[in-house]
């Protein structure tokens, strides 16, 4: 296989994928331990805010990161995201009050508000249009690998050492992702020098309406993920799982395996067809998670969720790029990520509000997530039916 024939398998793409793996691991390793940590410092009632605050600032920062990605360049914006993650890891052990912790969750959210936006645009820049789905799948595989190893590593570090050591390790992973970015070549042909005027966002720079269908499906389908990352640690503990990261590792491994083919399938058969299948599986997964009454059934549900998300993620990313204009690609990806963060944040808030530390209320949250995912499927089916009617 020559480089000319398979241009996605090159040095730049490899570095990008490895950087994303490290970045993903750096903040995901914290997730299974933060609910218990917040309870320990006296903030048990604020568990829903652990994810909600993180995604709030991630969403707010998207219009800025999208604009800067298209003007200042992809690489500087990726670097800013990693730097924020690096700094936050050192501040968690310092700001040990509930208010300090929640403030840090707000700040930490800027990291994912910047890096994934610029990364997705960079991938689209260096990969041929007819292989976007495959490239998004491979990159997502690496990001998901970070999601898989992060929680498991995080729980192991906390169990063997302490939560503070975990925070420092999170910073170390973020630092490594920055170092890799130093060797990346910029893809924006006429980038601008940064100035404060670039931070002024006009109304048409907040949302890229070309990609609204992909953004809406993203919002609805990721609400359940907000529920999942908020409640899975507590449900796992209730079922007797000693390693809180096991559920996350299981669903991410199954996601990794399906990503090898999911991206290629979306390139060959179309994004929307693949997304429909993914949404059906997503509904099933949330029902199974809600009904799980043993570690075994819980992990089976995790596998189904992993397959669903592994099919859905690269297809939605590629669909967003398909609908976007090349000169506003950063803004298009930012719009999709705004929807993603909004979905996760709403799901986390909803879960915290309904849950109230009552284990018996956990299933209801996942059944609601299944219904919302079904709404995303019905939207796509209705959109397709409208197109056919107009064609007639």
N, C-alpha and C positions, 0 to 999 in steps of 0.2 A: 504494500500500500504506500503510494507516494504521498508526500506532503501536499503536492498540487491537487491530487485527487481527493484527499481527505484533509482540507485545510483547518478543520476544527481541532485536530490533534497536533497542536504546535506548542511552543514554549510559553508564549503569552497566555494561552488558554489554560495550560497546566498550572502556571503560577497563580492565575486568577482563582482557579478552583481550590488550590491548596490554601490560599489566603482566606477564602470564604469558609473553608473547613475549620481553620483555626479561630476565625472570628465567631462563627456559629457556636463552637465549643465554649468559647470564652464566656458568653452570657447564658448559654443553656445549662452549663454546669451548676449554676446557682439555683435554677428553678425548683428542683425537688426539696431543697433545704430552706428556702426562704419562708414558707409558711410557718415552720416550726421556730425559726429564728425570730420572726415577727411576734409570735406568741410568747416567746421567752422574754422579749423586751417590753411586753405589755400591750401589744397591739393586735390581739387575736381577732377582734371585730373588724379589722381593716384588711383581712386577707384578700378580699376582692380587689383591693387597690394595688396589690403587688404587680399584677399584670396590667390593670387598667391605666395606672399612671405612666407606666413604661410605654404603653402603646399610644397614650394621649400625646406626649411630646414627640414620639416618632411620627405620628400623623401630622401634627402641627408643623414639624420641620420639613415635611415632604415637598411642599411648594418651593421652599428655599433650595433644598437639595436638588430638585428637578431643574430649576433655573440655573443654578451654579454648575450642574453637570453639563448642561448644554452650552454654557458660556466660558466658565473658568477651566473646565476640563473634568474628565471622568476620574483620573488618578488622584488629584487633590481632594476631591469630595470623598473618595473611598478612604483616603488617609485620615481625614477628619473624623469619620465614623469610628475607625479603629483607635484613634487617640483618645476620644471620649471614653470608650470602653476601658482603655488602659488606666486612665486617671481614676475612674469610678471605683475600680477594684481596690485602690489604696485608700479611698475615702470611707468605704463601708465600716472598717474597724474603728474609724475615728468618730463618725457621726452615729452614735449608738442609741440615741433616743428614737422614739417612734416618729416624731416629726422629721428628724434628721434622715431616718431611713426612707420615709416617703418622699422627701425632697430629692434624695439620691435616685430613687426610682424614676422620678421626673427627668432628671439630668441624664441618667443612663439611657433613656429612650431615644435621645438624640443620636446615639450610635447607630441604631437600626434605621433611623430616619435618613441617614446619609449613605452608609456603605452599600446596602443592597440596591438602592436606586441607581447609583453610578455603576455598580457591577453589572446589573442587568443591561444597561445601555451599552456598556463596554462589550459584553458578550455579543449583542446584536451588531456592533460595529465590526467585529473581527471574524464573524461567521457568515457564510453565504445564506441568502434568504431562504433557500429551499431546505436548509438544515437547522433552522432556528429551533424547532421542536426538539430535535436530537440534542443540540447544544444546551438548551435550557434543562433538558432531562439530566444530562451528565453533570452540569454545574449544580443543579438541584441535588443530585446524588451526593456530591461532595459537601454541600451545605447540610444535607440531612445526616451525613456521616458525623458531622460536628454535633448535630442534635442528638445523635445516638450515643456517642461516646461521652458527651458533655455531662448529662445527668448522672450516668453511671460513675464517671470519674469524680464528679462532685460529691456524691454520697460516700464514695470510698475514702476520699480525702478527709471529709468531715468526720467520718467514723474513726479513722486512724489518727487524725491530728486534731484540727479544730476548724470552726467556721471561718476564722480569720485567715488561716492558711489557704482555705478555699478561695477567699477573695483575692489573695495575692497571686494564686495560680491563675485565676481568671485574667488578671492583669498581664501575666506572663504570656498567655496565649494571644491576647490582643496585641502585645508588643511584637510577637513573631509575625503576626499578620501584617503589621506595619512595615517591618523589615522587608518582607517579600514584595510589597508594593513599590519599594524604592527602585526595583528593577523593571517596572512596567513602563511601556512606551505609550505616551498619550495618543488618543485617536481622534480628538477634536482638531480639525485642520486649522482653524483660525480662532484659537482660544484667546480670551480676554484676561487682562490683569485684574485681580480681585480689587473691588472697591465697594464701599458701603452702599453706593447707589444700586448695586446689584441685589441688595437685600430688600429693596422696595418691590413689593409684589402687587401687580395690578390684578384686576378681577379675572381677566382671561388667562392669567398665569397660575391660577390656583388649581383648576380642573381642566384636563384635556378631554373635551366632550366626545371626541372621536372614539374614545375607548370606554364610554359609559357602559355598554353591555357587559364587557369583561369585568369592569369595576363592580357592578351590581352583583354579579354572580360571585365574585371574590368576597364581597362584604357578607353576603348571606351564608356562604359555605364556610367562612372562617369564624363566624360567631361561635360555632361549636368548639373550635380549637381554644378559644378563650375560656369556655366552660371546662374543657379538658385539663388545661394546664393549671387551672385554679383548684380543681377538685380531685384530680387523680392522686396526688400525694396522700390526701386524707383517706380516700377510698382504699388505696393500696394498703395503708396502715391498718385500716379497719378489717381488711381481709387477711391480715397477717404477713404482708410482704415486708421483709427486713430491709431490702434495698429499694428505696423509693424511686430510683431511676430505672428499675427493670422494665416497667411498662413503657417508658419512653424509648428505651433501647430496643425493645421488641417491635414496637410499631415502626420505628425508624429503619430497622434492618429490613423489615418486609417492604417498606417504602423504597429502600435502596434497590432491592432485587427487581421490583417492577419497573423502576425508572430506566433500567437498561433497555427496555423495549418500548415503554410508554411514549417517549418523545418521538421515536421513529414512526410509531403508529399514527401519531397526530400529524406528522408531516405527510404521511401517505393517504390517510382516510379523512382528515379534517379535524380541526380543533373541537368543534361543537359536538360531533358524534362521540368523541372520546370523553368530553366533559359530561355528557349525559350519563354514560356508563359509570363514571366516577361518582357522580351525585347519588345515583341509586345505591352504590356501595357505601357511601358516606352515611346515608339515612340508616342503612342496616347496621353499620358500625356503632352509631350512637345508641340505637335501641339495645344492642348486645352489651355495650358498656353499662348502660343503665340497669340491665337485668342481671349482670354478672354477680354471682353469689359465692364465688370461690376464686382462688388465685388462678387456677387453670382456665376457667371461663373468662376471667378478666384478661388474661394474656391472649386468648383466642380472639376476643373482641379487639385487642390491640393490633393483632395481625391484620384483621379486616380493615381497621382504620388506616393502617399503614399502606395497604394496597390502594385504598381509595385516594389518600392524599398523594401517593406516589404517581398515580395516573393524573390527578387533577392539577397539581402544581405546575408541571412543565407545559401542559396544554393551555392553562390560563395565561401563563407568562408569554408563550408564543402567540396566543390569540391577541394579547395586548399589543405586541410588537406589530402583528399583521395589520391591526386597525390604526396604528399610529403613523404620523408623518415623520420622515427621517430627521428633520430639523427640530422636531419637538419630541424626540424619543425619550429624553430624560424626563420631560414633563408627563409624558404618557405613562412611563413606569412609575413616576411619583404618584399619579392619580390612582393607579392600581394598588400601590402600597398604602395610600391613604385609606382606601376601602378595606384593605386587609387589616390595617391597624384598628380601624373603626369597628370592624367585625369582632376582632379579638377583644378589644376594650369593652364593647357592649356585652359580649359573652361573659367576660370576667366579672363585670359589675353585676350582671343579672345573676350569675352563680353565687356571688357573695351575698347578694340581697336575699335570695331564696334560701340559701344554705343555712346561714346563721349557726354554724357549728352543730347542726342536727344531721347526723349521718342518714337518717331515714328520708331526708329531703334530697339527697344526691341524685337518685334515679330521675326525678322530675326534671332536673336541669338538662339531662341528656335526652330525654324525650322531647323537650322543647327544641333542643339543638337539631334533632331529627326532623321536626316539623319545619324549621326554618330552612334546612337544607333541601327539603322537599319543595319549598317555595321557590328556591333557585332553579330547580329542575322544571317546575311548572312555568316559570318565566321563559326559559329557553324553548320549551315546547310551544308556548304561546307565540313566541317570536317567530319560530319556524312556520307555524300555521299561518301567521299574518303574511309572511313572505310568499307562501304558496298561493294564498288568496289574491294578493296583489298581482302575482304572475299570471293568474287566470284572467 
